[in-house]
Amino acid sequence: MPSDLIGALVRFRPEGTYQDFHNAVGLVISNNKPSHVRVRWLKPVHYAVASEHYIHYGPTNVSDFGLDRFEIINKRENNG
């Protein structure tokens, strides 16, 4: 199922952990394991701004999460 979501526009659900990602919108660019997808955020997400990683690398542009964290906004049409 995740591979047919490549190209879909998704929104991170505003519930549970990872509050910095709540309502962030991105594009599914790949699936990296069963029931997980890699998302490229439309706007970089400022996550854990006090961490060493953030200090060195800044906001995240790409993240991996389980499908249950997202709502699908718009699924890519398969015209092939």
A tleap script that builds the chain and sets N, CA, C and O, in Angstrom:
source leaprc.protein.ff14SB
mol = sequence {
  NMET PRO SER ASP LEU ILE GLY ALA LEU VAL
  ARG PHE ARG PRO GLU GLY THR TYR GLN ASP
  PHE HIE ASN ALA VAL GLY LEU VAL ILE SER
  ASN ASN LYS PRO SER HIE VAL ARG VAL ARG
  TRP LEU LYS PRO VAL HIE TYR ALA VAL ALA
  SER GLU HIE TYR ILE HIE TYR GLY PRO THR
  ASN VAL SER ASP PHE GLY LEU ASP ARG PHE
  GLU ILE ILE ASN LYS ARG GLU ASN ASN CGLY
}
set mol.1.N position { 0.796 -1.213 0.000 }
set mol.1.CA position { 0.000 0.000 0.000 }
set mol.1.C position { 0.837 1.276 0.000 }
set mol.1.O position { 0.483 2.202 -0.731 }
set mol.2.N position { 1.933 1.392 0.776 }
set mol.2.CA position { 2.661 2.655 0.773 }
set mol.2.C position { 3.189 3.078 -0.590 }
set mol.2.O position { 3.243 4.275 -0.871 }
set mol.3.N position { 3.584 2.131 -1.452 }
set mol.3.CA position { 4.144 2.522 -2.743 }
set mol.3.C position { 3.119 3.212 -3.636 }
set mol.3.O position { 3.494 4.029 -4.476 }
set mol.4.N position { 1.830 2.900 -3.472 }
set mol.4.CA position { 0.836 3.593 -4.290 }
set mol.4.C position { 0.524 4.986 -3.742 }
set mol.4.O position { -0.253 5.725 -4.345 }
set mol.5.N position { 1.121 5.347 -2.610 }
set mol.5.CA position { 0.956 6.690 -2.063 }
set mol.5.C position { 2.066 7.642 -2.498 }
set mol.5.O position { 2.010 8.834 -2.195 }
set mol.6.N position { 3.068 7.133 -3.200 }
set mol.6.CA position { 4.139 8.014 -3.654 }
set mol.6.C position { 3.530 9.087 -4.554 }
set mol.6.O position { 2.826 8.793 -5.520 }
set mol.7.N position { 3.823 10.334 -4.208 }
set mol.7.CA position { 3.254 11.465 -4.922 }
set mol.7.C position { 2.028 12.055 -4.239 }
set mol.7.O position { 1.528 13.097 -4.662 }
set mol.8.N position { 1.536 11.401 -3.186 }
set mol.8.CA position { 0.356 11.903 -2.479 }
set mol.8.C position { 0.728 13.069 -1.567 }
set mol.8.O position { 1.819 13.104 -0.998 }
set mol.9.N position { -0.177 14.003 -1.439 }
set mol.9.CA position { -0.042 15.114 -0.511 }
set mol.9.C position { -0.689 14.688 0.800 }
set mol.9.O position { -1.839 14.250 0.815 }
set mol.10.N position { 0.050 14.818 1.904 }
set mol.10.CA position { -0.437 14.353 3.199 }
set mol.10.C position { -0.276 15.442 4.263 }
set mol.10.O position { 0.545 16.349 4.131 }
set mol.11.N position { -1.077 15.324 5.312 }
set mol.11.CA position { -0.994 16.226 6.466 }
set mol.11.C position { -0.747 15.387 7.702 }
set mol.11.O position { -1.409 14.371 7.912 }
set mol.12.N position { 0.208 15.812 8.527 }
set mol.12.CA position { 0.487 15.135 9.779 }
set mol.12.C position { -0.682 15.396 10.723 }
set mol.12.O position { -1.071 16.545 10.934 }
set mol.13.N position { -1.236 14.337 11.284 }
set mol.13.CA position { -2.399 14.479 12.164 }
set mol.13.C position { -2.034 15.276 13.423 }
set mol.13.O position { -0.974 15.055 14.009 }
set mol.14.N position { -2.900 16.194 13.833 }
set mol.14.CA position { -2.630 17.015 15.015 }
set mol.14.C position { -3.025 16.316 16.306 }
set mol.14.O position { -3.887 16.791 17.045 }
set mol.15.N position { -2.384 15.181 16.567 }
set mol.15.CA position { -2.688 14.407 17.767 }
set mol.15.C position { -1.456 13.629 18.189 }
set mol.15.O position { -0.624 13.275 17.353 }
set mol.16.N position { -1.337 13.365 19.458 }
set mol.16.CA position { -0.243 12.547 19.955 }
set mol.16.C position { 1.083 13.287 20.027 }
set mol.16.O position { 1.125 14.509 20.169 }
set mol.17.N position { 2.149 12.533 19.927 }
set mol.17.CA position { 3.501 13.065 20.062 }
set mol.17.C position { 3.931 13.831 18.811 }
set mol.17.O position { 3.186 13.913 17.835 }
set mol.18.N position { 5.116 14.377 18.852 }
set mol.18.CA position { 5.699 15.146 17.754 }
set mol.18.C position { 4.873 16.385 17.416 }
set mol.18.O position { 4.526 16.620 16.259 }
set mol.19.N position { 4.569 17.167 18.444 }
set mol.19.CA position { 3.736 18.355 18.260 }
set mol.19.C position { 4.300 19.323 17.220 }
set mol.19.O position { 3.539 20.040 16.570 }
set mol.20.N position { 5.616 19.351 17.057 }
set mol.20.CA position { 6.205 20.264 16.078 }
set mol.20.C position { 5.783 19.919 14.647 }
set mol.20.O position { 5.851 20.768 13.759 }
set mol.21.N position { 5.350 18.685 14.424 }
set mol.21.CA position { 4.923 18.253 13.096 }
set mol.21.C position { 3.408 18.379 12.887 }
set mol.21.O position { 2.935 18.259 11.756 }
set mol.22.N position { 2.650 18.616 13.949 }
set mol.22.CA position { 1.192 18.661 13.828 }
set mol.22.C position { 0.770 19.627 12.721 }
set mol.22.O position { 1.190 20.783 12.690 }
set mol.23.N position { -0.063 19.129 11.824 }
set mol.23.CA position { -0.620 19.858 10.678 }
set mol.23.C position { 0.395 20.205 9.594 }
set mol.23.O position { 0.057 20.919 8.650 }
set mol.24.N position { 1.623 19.721 9.704 }
set mol.24.CA position { 2.597 19.948 8.630 }
set mol.24.C position { 2.143 19.187 7.387 }
set mol.24.O position { 1.620 18.077 7.484 }
set mol.25.N position { 2.347 19.791 6.231 }
set mol.25.CA position { 1.909 19.206 4.963 }
set mol.25.C position { 3.145 18.848 4.139 }
set mol.25.O position { 4.110 19.609 4.069 }
set mol.26.N position { 3.089 17.674 3.519 }
set mol.26.CA position { 4.211 17.249 2.705 }
set mol.26.C position { 3.798 16.288 1.606 }
set mol.26.O position { 2.632 15.914 1.478 }
set mol.27.N position { 4.779 15.903 0.824 }
set mol.27.CA position { 4.595 15.015 -0.317 }
set mol.27.C position { 5.292 13.692 -0.024 }
set mol.27.O position { 6.462 13.677 0.359 }
set mol.28.N position { 4.582 12.582 -0.202 }
set mol.28.CA position { 5.189 11.264 -0.011 }
set mol.28.C position { 6.167 11.024 -1.147 }
set mol.28.O position { 5.795 11.066 -2.320 }
set mol.29.N position { 7.440 10.769 -0.786 }
set mol.29.CA position { 8.461 10.568 -1.824 }
set mol.29.C position { 8.939 9.129 -1.921 }
set mol.29.O position { 9.504 8.732 -2.940 }
set mol.30.N position { 8.715 8.331 -0.857 }
set mol.30.CA position { 9.070 6.914 -0.933 }
set mol.30.C position { 8.484 6.176 0.262 }
set mol.30.O position { 8.008 6.782 1.222 }
set mol.31.N position { 8.531 4.849 0.176 }
set mol.31.CA position { 8.191 4.041 1.341 }
set mol.31.C position { 9.469 3.334 1.748 }
set mol.31.O position { 10.170 2.766 0.911 }
set mol.32.N position { 9.767 3.370 3.035 }
set mol.32.CA position { 11.040 2.819 3.476 }
set mol.32.C position { 10.900 1.529 4.258 }
set mol.32.O position { 11.897 0.839 4.475 }
set mol.33.N position { 9.711 1.183 4.683 }
set mol.33.CA position { 9.419 -0.107 5.301 }
set mol.33.C position { 7.908 -0.258 5.353 }
set mol.33.O position { 7.194 0.719 5.123 }
set mol.34.N position { 7.400 -1.439 5.644 }
set mol.34.CA position { 5.942 -1.628 5.633 }
set mol.34.C position { 5.228 -0.617 6.531 }
set mol.34.O position { 5.613 -0.406 7.681 }
set mol.35.N position { 4.206 -0.013 5.997 }
set mol.35.CA position { 3.349 0.942 6.707 }
set mol.35.C position { 4.063 2.220 7.125 }
set mol.35.O position { 3.578 2.932 8.004 }
set mol.36.N position { 5.204 2.526 6.513 }
set mol.36.CA position { 5.923 3.770 6.766 }
set mol.36.C position { 6.202 4.458 5.433 }
set mol.36.O position { 6.390 3.802 4.408 }
set mol.37.N position { 6.227 5.778 5.463 }
set mol.37.CA position { 6.548 6.549 4.267 }
set mol.37.C position { 7.560 7.643 4.608 }
set mol.37.O position { 7.682 8.072 5.755 }
set mol.38.N position { 8.268 8.071 3.587 }
set mol.38.CA position { 9.173 9.220 3.700 }
set mol.38.C position { 8.456 10.403 3.064 }
set mol.38.O position { 7.944 10.316 1.947 }
set mol.39.N position { 8.431 11.507 3.798 }
set mol.39.CA position { 7.699 12.697 3.360 }
set mol.39.C position { 8.665 13.873 3.230 }
set mol.39.O position { 9.484 14.115 4.116 }
set mol.40.N position { 8.560 14.598 2.119 }
set mol.40.CA position { 9.280 15.860 1.943 }
set mol.40.C position { 8.290 16.964 2.294 }
set mol.40.O position { 7.263 17.135 1.638 }
set mol.41.N position { 8.623 17.710 3.347 }
set mol.41.CA position { 7.724 18.761 3.838 }
set mol.41.C position { 7.703 19.950 2.888 }
set mol.41.O position { 8.734 20.329 2.332 }
set mol.42.N position { 6.524 20.535 2.704 }
set mol.42.CA position { 6.413 21.714 1.840 }
set mol.42.C position { 7.126 22.905 2.468 }
set mol.42.O position { 7.725 23.716 1.762 }
set mol.43.N position { 7.062 23.011 3.800 }
set mol.43.CA position { 7.826 24.007 4.555 }
set mol.43.C position { 8.670 23.232 5.555 }
set mol.43.O position { 8.155 22.316 6.196 }
set mol.44.N position { 9.940 23.563 5.711 }
set mol.44.CA position { 10.760 22.845 6.687 }
set mol.44.C position { 10.126 22.882 8.077 }
set mol.44.O position { 9.541 23.890 8.475 }
set mol.45.N position { 10.247 21.779 8.808 }
set mol.45.CA position { 9.665 21.676 10.151 }
set mol.45.C position { 10.758 21.971 11.173 }
set mol.45.O position { 11.815 21.340 11.165 }
set mol.46.N position { 10.497 22.923 12.041 }
set mol.46.CA position { 11.428 23.307 13.100 }
set mol.46.C position { 11.179 22.390 14.287 }
set mol.46.O position { 10.329 22.663 15.135 }
set mol.47.N position { 11.932 21.304 14.333 }
set mol.47.CA position { 11.739 20.246 15.318 }
set mol.47.C position { 12.921 20.200 16.271 }
set mol.47.O position { 14.072 20.211 15.835 }
set mol.48.N position { 12.645 20.148 17.572 }
set mol.48.CA position { 13.680 20.032 18.608 }
set mol.48.C position { 14.755 21.102 18.435 }
set mol.48.O position { 15.939 20.792 18.305 }
set mol.49.N position { 14.329 22.352 18.435 }
set mol.49.CA position { 15.230 23.463 18.122 }
set mol.49.C position { 16.391 23.623 19.100 }
set mol.49.O position { 17.392 24.249 18.750 }
set mol.50.N position { 16.294 23.083 20.300 }
set mol.50.CA position { 17.385 23.194 21.272 }
set mol.50.C position { 18.401 22.054 21.156 }
set mol.50.O position { 19.411 22.057 21.859 }
set mol.51.N position { 18.146 21.089 20.282 }
set mol.51.CA position { 19.037 19.926 20.173 }
set mol.51.C position { 20.305 20.271 19.389 }
set mol.51.O position { 20.323 21.209 18.593 }
set mol.52.N position { 21.355 19.501 19.630 }
set mol.52.CA position { 22.612 19.663 18.886 }
set mol.52.C position { 22.388 19.479 17.384 }
set mol.52.O position { 22.950 20.212 16.569 }
set mol.53.N position { 21.569 18.503 17.033 }
set mol.53.CA position { 21.288 18.248 15.618 }
set mol.53.C position { 20.689 19.481 14.957 }
set mol.53.O position { 21.117 19.877 13.873 }
set mol.54.N position { 19.700 20.090 15.606 }
set mol.54.CA position { 19.073 21.285 15.028 }
set mol.54.C position { 20.079 22.427 14.928 }
set mol.54.O position { 20.111 23.144 13.927 }
set mol.55.N position { 20.890 22.596 15.953 }
set mol.55.CA position { 21.880 23.672 15.951 }
set mol.55.C position { 22.827 23.524 14.762 }
set mol.55.O position { 23.210 24.521 14.151 }
set mol.56.N position { 23.205 22.294 14.429 }
set mol.56.CA position { 24.135 22.059 13.324 }
set mol.56.C position { 23.469 21.983 11.954 }
set mol.56.O position { 24.053 22.409 10.958 }
set mol.57.N position { 22.256 21.447 11.898 }
set mol.57.CA position { 21.633 21.176 10.601 }
set mol.57.C position { 20.356 21.964 10.318 }
set mol.57.O position { 19.912 22.015 9.171 }
set mol.58.N position { 19.762 22.575 11.330 }
set mol.58.CA position { 18.551 23.361 11.116 }
set mol.58.C position { 17.310 22.503 11.002 }
set mol.58.O position { 17.315 21.336 11.393 }
set mol.59.N position { 16.235 23.084 10.462 }
set mol.59.CA position { 14.959 22.372 10.387 }
set mol.59.C position { 15.022 21.185 9.430 }
set mol.59.O position { 15.897 21.098 8.569 }
set mol.60.N position { 14.070 20.281 9.609 }
set mol.60.CA position { 14.046 19.084 8.768 }
set mol.60.C position { 13.190 19.319 7.522 }
set mol.60.O position { 12.131 19.945 7.580 }
set mol.61.N position { 13.670 18.810 6.418 }
set mol.61.CA position { 12.946 18.877 5.145 }
set mol.61.C position { 12.298 17.551 4.786 }
set mol.61.O position { 11.344 17.513 4.010 }
set mol.62.N position { 12.818 16.450 5.355 }
set mol.62.CA position { 12.342 15.104 5.036 }
set mol.62.C position { 12.244 14.312 6.332 }
set mol.62.O position { 13.119 14.410 7.192 }
set mol.63.N position { 11.167 13.520 6.475 }
set mol.63.CA position { 10.983 12.681 7.664 }
set mol.63.C position { 10.353 11.359 7.283 }
set mol.63.O position { 9.704 11.237 6.244 }
set mol.64.N position { 10.555 10.365 8.142 }
set mol.64.CA position { 9.923 9.052 7.995 }
set mol.64.C position { 8.960 8.845 9.158 }
set mol.64.O position { 9.326 9.021 10.320 }
set mol.65.N position { 7.726 8.470 8.833 }
set mol.65.CA position { 6.717 8.198 9.856 }
set mol.65.C position { 5.806 7.073 9.382 }
set mol.65.O position { 5.750 6.757 8.194 }
set mol.66.N position { 5.099 6.481 10.327 }
set mol.66.CA position { 4.084 5.488 10.008 }
set mol.66.C position { 2.888 6.139 9.338 }
set mol.66.O position { 2.582 7.305 9.587 }
set mol.67.N position { 2.217 5.382 8.489 }
set mol.67.CA position { 1.041 5.892 7.777 }
set mol.67.C position { -0.054 6.381 8.711 }
set mol.67.O position { -0.820 7.278 8.358 }
set mol.68.N position { -0.132 5.795 9.903 }
set mol.68.CA position { -1.187 6.177 10.837 }
set mol.68.C position { -1.045 7.611 11.331 }
set mol.68.O position { -1.974 8.141 11.941 }
set mol.69.N position { 0.092 8.249 11.083 }
set mol.69.CA position { 0.307 9.628 11.518 }
set mol.69.C position { -0.245 10.644 10.529 }
set mol.69.O position { -0.252 11.840 10.820 }
set mol.70.N position { -0.709 10.190 9.360 }
set mol.70.CA position { -1.088 11.111 8.293 }
set mol.70.C position { -2.539 10.977 7.863 }
set mol.70.O position { -3.153 9.917 7.987 }
set mol.71.N position { -3.065 12.076 7.358 }
set mol.71.CA position { -4.311 12.038 6.592 }
set mol.71.C position { -3.929 12.392 5.159 }
set mol.71.O position { -3.098 13.269 4.926 }
set mol.72.N position { -4.535 11.712 4.216 }
set mol.72.CA position { -4.233 11.958 2.796 }
set mol.72.C position { -5.081 13.127 2.342 }
set mol.72.O position { -6.305 13.108 2.465 }
set mol.73.N position { -4.418 14.146 1.814 }
set mol.73.CA position { -5.102 15.335 1.303 }
set mol.73.C position { -5.480 15.126 -0.161 }
set mol.73.O position { -6.603 15.405 -0.578 }
set mol.74.N position { -4.509 14.626 -0.930 }
set mol.74.CA position { -4.716 14.458 -2.360 }
set mol.74.C position { -3.812 13.343 -2.854 }
set mol.74.O position { -2.588 13.440 -2.762 }
set mol.75.N position { -4.408 12.298 -3.372 }
set mol.75.CA position { -3.640 11.164 -3.870 }
set mol.75.C position { -3.342 11.362 -5.353 }
set mol.75.O position { -4.206 11.790 -6.118 }
set mol.76.N position { -2.130 11.050 -5.742 }
set mol.76.CA position { -1.720 11.189 -7.143 }
set mol.76.C position { -2.564 10.287 -8.019 }
set mol.76.O position { -2.837 9.138 -7.671 }
set mol.77.N position { -2.969 10.815 -9.147 }
set mol.77.CA position { -3.720 10.029 -10.122 }
set mol.77.C position { -2.774 9.132 -10.900 }
set mol.77.O position { -1.690 9.564 -11.292 }
set mol.78.N position { -3.172 7.892 -11.126 }
set mol.78.CA position { -2.375 6.973 -11.929 }
set mol.78.C position { -2.923 7.001 -13.343 }
set mol.78.O position { -3.976 6.431 -13.627 }
set mol.79.N position { -2.197 7.670 -14.226 }
set mol.79.CA position { -2.644 7.811 -15.618 }
set mol.79.C position { -1.962 6.815 -16.554 }
set mol.79.O position { -2.081 6.905 -17.776 }
set mol.80.N position { -1.247 5.864 -15.954 }
set mol.80.CA position { -0.471 4.990 -16.793 }
set mol.80.C position { -1.109 3.714 -17.088 }
set mol.80.O position { -0.535 2.887 -17.797 }
savepdb mol mol.pdb
quit
